[in-house]
Amino acid sequence: MAVSGFEGFEKRLELHFSGDDPATGKGLRRLDFFSLEKVLHAVQCTVVSAVGNKYFDSYVLSESSLFVYPTKIIIKTCGTTQLLKSVRPFVDYGLTLGLTLCGCSFNDEVVYLEANLPNNLSCKKASTMNSKSCYKWHVFTACDEGCMVGGVGMHAGDLYTVEICMTELDGVLAKKFFRRFNDGKTGDSAGREMTEITGISEINKNALICDYAFDPCGYSMNGIDKNRYFTIHVTPEDGFSYASFECVGSVYDDKDEILEILKKVVKVFRPEALSVSTTDDGLD
Ligand SMILES: C[S@@+](CC[C@H](N)C(=O)[O-])C[C@H]1O[C@@H](n2cnc3c(N)ncnc32)[C@H](O)[C@@H]1O
């Protein structure tokens, strides 16, 4: 945790691999827990809770979340962590399984990324998306020639990611993410209670939820529903309150469905300011 207590906006790294793991089809999910912990130690965070299903494994981290699919890793950690230190070990691990990296993301640490990404990723792009607020999204993408067809990613799929960053949370709602003194609960049981009383459990009733409450305050959860996840991380302290939400949508979903989800999320936090981004696999 940052010395100031302010954890800040997250950095998000998404690594896509191509190829199959003929032995089990589990691919990157074969990464053993000890090796995973070693990578996370370098990043400066730890696993606080975990859950998986037949599609992927999901980890709630002390500093956000990690999702491991057979050929995809998504890791999200806060501003003070060393997220990029996970790039090389994850790439190397993929190589030991015969998987090749074909895409990735981030910003000013472009130099570090360029030095640590495989040479075949020649189509690189770093962008800063300005907005009217004081916040900007920084995005770095990279893929190999095979992914680019007329500027559109060949891997463009049906799925896309929606992220919301919320600041200046409603004070009364933010209080719900503080533990009661001596509540006699574990991080898991207090997390479960927060999921219920805040309305987070209503966001997707079909999801299997893995939640965790920090002491004295703060909350993280991953929800998994078939091959899709959603994740929420809350820093409720007055003066620098912040919450993030991320979920996976499909172009085939009813458009109202995603809007309903977003409305439910905003109702949980009622932030003064929010910023939304969508990303698809087209790497555009
Ligand atoms: C939910 S954690 C995750 C941090 C990350 N920036 C995020 O938002 O995804 C942040 C909140 O948990 C609290 N917290 C308490 N103990 C913590 C710990 N050991 N590690 C990280 N956060 C902790 C912080 O004060 C803050 O309110």
The ligand as an SDF file (V2000), in Angstrom:
LIG
                    3D

 27 29  0  0  0  0  0  0  0  0999 V2000
   -8.8950   -2.0420   -2.4620 C   0  0  0  0  0  0  0  0  0  0  0  0
   -7.1780   -1.7960   -2.2150 S   0  0  0  0  0  0  0  0  0  0  0  0
   -6.6490   -1.8830   -3.8930 C   0  0  0  0  0  0  0  0  0  0  0  0
   -5.7320   -0.8220   -4.3920 C   0  0  0  0  0  0  0  0  0  0  0  0
   -5.7550   -0.4720   -5.8710 C   0  0  0  0  0  0  0  0  0  0  0  0
   -5.3250    0.8650   -6.1270 N   0  0  0  0  0  0  0  0  0  0  0  0
   -7.0840   -0.4650   -6.4790 C   0  0  0  0  0  0  0  0  0  0  0  0
   -7.8370    0.4920   -6.3010 O   0  0  0  0  0  0  0  0  0  0  0  0
   -7.3670   -1.3500   -7.2020 O   0  0  0  0  0  0  0  0  0  0  0  0
   -7.1440   -0.1280   -1.7360 C   0  0  0  0  0  0  0  0  0  0  0  0
   -7.8870    0.1680   -0.4410 C   0  0  0  0  0  0  0  0  0  0  0  0
   -7.5970   -0.8270    0.5240 O   0  0  0  0  0  0  0  0  0  0  0  0
   -6.9850   -0.2000    1.6710 C   0  0  0  0  0  0  0  0  0  0  0  0
   -5.9770   -1.1260    2.2400 N   0  0  0  0  0  0  0  0  0  0  0  0
   -5.8820   -1.4860    3.5410 C   0  0  0  0  0  0  0  0  0  0  0  0
   -4.8690   -2.3500    3.7130 N   0  0  0  0  0  0  0  0  0  0  0  0
   -4.2890   -2.5600    2.5120 C   0  0  0  0  0  0  0  0  0  0  0  0
   -3.1990   -3.3460    2.0330 C   0  0  0  0  0  0  0  0  0  0  0  0
   -2.5070   -4.1090    2.8590 N   0  0  0  0  0  0  0  0  0  0  0  0
   -2.8850   -3.3110    0.7250 N   0  0  0  0  0  0  0  0  0  0  0  0
   -3.5950   -2.5500   -0.1280 C   0  0  0  0  0  0  0  0  0  0  0  0
   -4.6520   -1.7980    0.2510 N   0  0  0  0  0  0  0  0  0  0  0  0
   -5.0020   -1.7850    1.5480 C   0  0  0  0  0  0  0  0  0  0  0  0
   -6.4280    1.1190    1.1950 C   0  0  0  0  0  0  0  0  0  0  0  0
   -6.3380    2.0510    2.2720 O   0  0  0  0  0  0  0  0  0  0  0  0
   -7.4640    1.5070    0.1650 C   0  0  0  0  0  0  0  0  0  0  0  0
   -8.6090    2.0680    0.7680 O   0  0  0  0  0  0  0  0  0  0  0  0
  1  2  1  0
  2  3  1  0
  2 10  1  0
  3  4  1  0
  4  5  1  0
  5  6  1  0
  5  7  1  0
  7  8  2  0
  7  9  1  0
 10 11  1  0
 11 12  1  0
 11 26  1  0
 12 13  1  0
 13 14  1  0
 13 24  1  0
 14 15  1  0
 14 23  1  0
 15 16  2  0
 16 17  1  0
 17 18  1  0
 17 23  2  0
 18 19  1  0
 18 20  2  0
 20 21  1  0
 21 22  2  0
 22 23  1  0
 24 25  1  0
 24 26  1  0
 26 27  1  0
M  CHG  2   2   1   9  -1
M  END
$$$$
